[in-house]
Amino acid sequence: MFKARRYITAGGTLACALGIGYFMQAGAQSPAAGVELASSPALEAPVEITQIELTSAEAVPPMTAPEPVALPAAPVTLAVAEEAQRTNTLPREEVAPSFACDYVMQARAQAAAMVEVTLSAPCQPNTGYTLHHNGMMFTAVTDDHGESTLSVPALAEAAVFIAAFEDGQGAIATATVDTLALYDRLVVQWRGGDALHLHALEFGAEFGEAGHVWAGAGQDTTRALKGEGGFLTSLGEREMDHALRAEVYTFPTGASSRDGIVQLQVEAEVTDANCSRDFEAQSIATGANGLEVQDIVLAMPDCEGTGDFLVLKNLFNDLKIASN
């Protein structure tokens, strides 16, 4: 019904653009040649002057000359001049507005080996982005302020989270998750719609019973912290076309209060978007040797079978639980 092969995550390359420079040069013409000046004709012989009489006379002011105005006895205060000097300072240059957009991302470990991932990207309001974490990826969207807060199941103790926008911008954050060894995690991921569902049947439970954990009854971290059972986390934007989706089942294997088996199976729904073609998905499972990742290709039935389900019972190994 399906075939599986190893899944390899390829890293992206960053292309760097080279800048192009230019230079200009210009020549200058040499100055014009000098002009030769003609010589002046020689002066005639000087005239001799004799019988010179020296006279002198006192200067007489005019009768209508005004009397000089007496200066005031009190000193004049230069307040106006000083004020003018103070106000003659040039105005300060206004600070130009900044168009830079800082991307700030933080990751904080929480209970049940979960991580709270917060992203602030003021230049990206109401914008979709892809969150990457150790091979798992799903689509998220910022709010009106360009912010996003997610609760993500950790898949590694040294957890790395990368937010990538379509324009190439993004951010990265890390967190240390010390309690991950107490939990088993199983992930199924795909693109578009509610095509896949992960089901966990805990300790012999049947469909629809209390121990049946799936998207319709995902439970929460409380029963895992008490060692009573697992919980399921749905990730990705359900309302966005072609969004990356993921479902993660978590069981507290290292802190279980019960013995037994947890049966795992995946259902693939035949929809108008995937009928009569190959449907691709991936599975990820935590294990003693790290993450086990598989790429899955399903040959979906004809579109006449829309609404039917393909049941994949052997995609994950059942969990054998021993009480602690």
Secondary structure as GFF3:
##gff-version 3
##sequence-region A 1 324
A	DSSP	beta_strand	2	6	.	.	.	ID=ss1
A	DSSP	alpha_helix	79	86	.	.	.	ID=ss2
A	DSSP	beta_strand	104	109	.	.	.	ID=ss3
A	DSSP	three_ten_helix	111	113	.	.	.	ID=ss4
A	DSSP	beta_strand	114	120	.	.	.	ID=ss5
A	DSSP	beta_strand	128	133	.	.	.	ID=ss6
A	DSSP	beta_strand	136	141	.	.	.	ID=ss7
A	DSSP	beta_strand	147	153	.	.	.	ID=ss8
A	DSSP	beta_strand	158	165	.	.	.	ID=ss9
A	DSSP	beta_strand	170	176	.	.	.	ID=ss10
A	DSSP	three_ten_helix	180	182	.	.	.	ID=ss11
A	DSSP	beta_strand	184	191	.	.	.	ID=ss12
A	DSSP	beta_strand	196	202	.	.	.	ID=ss13
A	DSSP	beta_strand	212	213	.	.	.	ID=ss14
A	DSSP	alpha_helix	221	225	.	.	.	ID=ss15
A	DSSP	beta_strand	231	235	.	.	.	ID=ss16
A	DSSP	beta_strand	244	251	.	.	.	ID=ss17
A	DSSP	three_ten_helix	253	255	.	.	.	ID=ss18
A	DSSP	beta_strand	260	269	.	.	.	ID=ss19
A	DSSP	beta_strand	278	287	.	.	.	ID=ss20
A	DSSP	beta_strand	290	299	.	.	.	ID=ss21
A	DSSP	three_ten_helix	303	305	.	.	.	ID=ss22
A	DSSP	beta_strand	309	312	.	.	.	ID=ss23
A	DSSP	beta_strand	319	321	.	.	.	ID=ss24
###
